[in-house]
Structures are given as structure tokens and as C-alpha cells.
Amino acid sequence: MDMKDLGKTQKITLSGAVMAVYIVVMYFTQSFAFGQYQVRIATAIYGLAYLFPFLVVPLGLSNMLSNLLMGGLGFYDIFGGCAVGLLTAGICALIGRRGLSPWLTALPVALVPALGVSLWLSKLLGVPYAAMAASLLVGQTISGIASAFLVKEFKRIWKTEA
């Protein structure tokens, strides 16, 4: 399937499908997605913005929705999660636009959520920032590696401009 010339309706449909997958993955993995090490496998999906830059906003909204429905830590977690999702997916899209290796998507998927989410979680939970960031980085490293493999496989299957 040639993904270069998607129309508006196709982009909206793909965006909705990706958002649904993100929310479903978060639902089924929430037992360890909100724990001490927060292995959020769903954040691996951010890497798809490497291939499909129009997914940046839907992916940010997906994070916001999952934190609203499943997170339970309030305003900062909901809207901060949205900002982290937008930034992470945006960096993945930029890596794709620059024609860099899909393996590089592992870096923003691991680092941005770990370092960004730690800003408010350390305050909300009363844990020092460095300890919180190190803890989140453990889980996000798994998601970053999964993201690189996901993007590599999608790139192999679909023809895209990236």
C-alpha cells in the first residue's frame, strides 16, 4: 500500500485507528504502565509519527485521554502527558522528515517521557526528581526499543516518504 498520497479522510481514519490502538494498549497494560517503572508499551506508538507526521496531535491526545481515563493524578498528569506526547511524537516526526535512521526514534520515546513526566510526578509523589527520572527511564527504554522495531517494520511494509 502506498501511503504517500493519503487524503484527509484517510488521515483522519488512520489517526482514529492509531488513537484507539493506543488507548486499548494502555488499558490492557495499565497494571504496569502506571507503576514504579512505568513500562508504557503504548508510547512505542509515538514512533509512527516518523512515518506519518500527521499523527503528532492524535498521539498527544491519546496520551491525554489515557491519563484522564486511567491515570488518576489529575490536571498535571492529564495535560502534562498531552504535552509530553506532542513533544515526543513531534521529535519522531522530525527525525523522519530529516531522513534519519528509524532506530533514532528510541531516543525521544525513552528520554522525553522519562525526563518530562518526572517534572510533575516527583512533586506530586514527593520523590526526588533524579530518582523519579531514573525509575521512569527504565520502563521507557523498553518502550523506546519497541518503538524503533515498530517503525522499522512499518517502514518495511509500507511505502512512505520517510
N, C-alpha and C positions, 0 to 999 in steps of 0.2 A: 504494500500500500504506500503510495507517495503522499507524504504528509506536508509537502512544501506549500501546497495551494489550498489550505483549508479555508472554507467560507466562515462567515460569522456564526451561522447556526451550528456548524460542525465544531467550531472552537468552544461555543457555549456548551454543547453536548459533551465534549471531551472534558471540559472544566468541571461540569457537574458530576461526571463519572469519576474523575480523579478525587473530587471532594468527598464523594460517597465512599470511595475506597479508603481514603484517609480516615474518615470517621469510623468506619467499620473496623479497620485495623486497630485504631485506638481503643474501640470498645472491647475487642477481644484480647487486647494486650494490656489493658489498664491495670491489671494486678501487679505488673512490674514496670509499667510506664510512669507511674506516679510514686514509685518507691525511692529508697535512698540513692540508688544508682540510676534510676530513670532510664531504662533501656526502652526508648521510644522508637520502635521499628518503623512506625508511620512516618517519622521525619526523614527516613530514607527516600520517601517520595518527593521531597524537595528537589532532589537531583534532576527530576524530569523537566524542570524549568531550563536545564541545559539544552534540551532538545526542543522544548515548547515554551518559549519565553512568556507567552500569554497566560501561563499557569501561575505566575508570580502572585497575583492578587487572590485567585481561588485557593492557593496553598496557604497564604496568610490567614484567610478567612476560615479555612479548615482548622487551623490551629486554634483560632479564637473560639470556634464552635466546640471543639473537643474540650477545651479548658472550661467553657461555660457549662457544658453538659456533664463533664466527668471530673473536672479539676477540684472545685470546691475551695479555692484560695482567693476568690474574689476579683475585684477590679484590676489589680496589677497583673495578676496571672492571666486574666482574660485578654486585656488589651496589650499588655507587655508581650504575651505569647503571639498575638497577631503581628506586632512589630518585629519580633524575632523571626517569625515565619516569613514575613515580607522581605526582610533583610537577607535571610539565608537563601530563599528561592531567588531573590534578585542577584545575589553573588553567583549562584549556579548558572543563571541565565547569562550573566556577563562572561563567565568562563566559556560558555558555549558560543556566544557571539564572537569572542576572540579566537575561536577555533582551537582552544587549548585542550589538553587531554581530559577525557571524561573522568579519569582517576582523580583529578583535582577536586571534583565535587565532594570527595570525602572530607576535605578540609573545612569548608564552610558548614557542612552538615554536622560535623563534630564540634567545631570551635564556637560558632555563633550562638547556638542554643546553650551550650555549657557555660560560656562566659556571660552571655546576656541574661539568661534566666536566673543565674546566680545573683545578679544585682538585687532583685527583689526577694527571691527566696531566702537569701541569707538574712535579710531584715525581718521578713515575716516569720521565719522559723528560729531566729536567734542563733544562727550558726555562722561562724566566721566565713567571709567571702572566699578565701583561699580553699578552705575545706569543702565548701559547697561546690565551688567550681571544679575541684579535683574529683569530687564524687560524681557530678554530672558528666564530666568528661569521660569517665569510664564507660558509662552507658552510651553516650553519644558517639564514641569511637566505633562502637559496633554498628550503629546506625549509619555513620559516615562510610564505613567499608561496604555495608549493604547498598548504600546509595550509588557508589561507584560501580558496583557489579550490576545494579539495576539499569543505570544509564548505559553502560557498555552493552548490555544485552538488548535494550530497546534500540540503541543506535544500529546494532547489527540487524535487527528485524525490520525496522522502518527506515525508509529513506527520508532524511531531514536535511535542512540547510546546515546544521551543525556538523 
